[in-house]
Each structure stands twice: as C-alpha cells, then as structure tokens.
Amino acid sequence: MKANELKTLRENSAAELQKKVMELKAELFNLRFNLQLDSLKTQ
C-alpha cells in the first residue's frame, strides 16, 4: 500500500468517525429532549 493510499484511508475513516459522532450527538440530544418533555408532562 502506498503512502497516499494510507492517507486517503485515514481521511475516510476520520470522516466516517465524524459522521458517527454527529449521529450520536443528535441521538443524545433527542433522548435528552424527550426526557425533559416526559418530565414536564408528569408535573
């Protein structure tokens, strides 16, 4: 494997990780929002 192929592979995996992080952050936000909504409903 050439050096530039390794660099491309690293960049791709970094981009995939960033995408996964954004998805997890959105999921966490939604979970927290729903928890707050539920606690407001029960009050």
CORNORFEN-V50724 format. One record per run of one state. SS is the DSSP state (~ for helix, > for strand, _ for the rest). FROM is the first residue (numbers start at 1). TO is the last residue. If there is no record, write none. Layout:
SS_FROM_TO / SS_FROM_TO
This chain:
__1_2 / ~_3_42 / __43_43
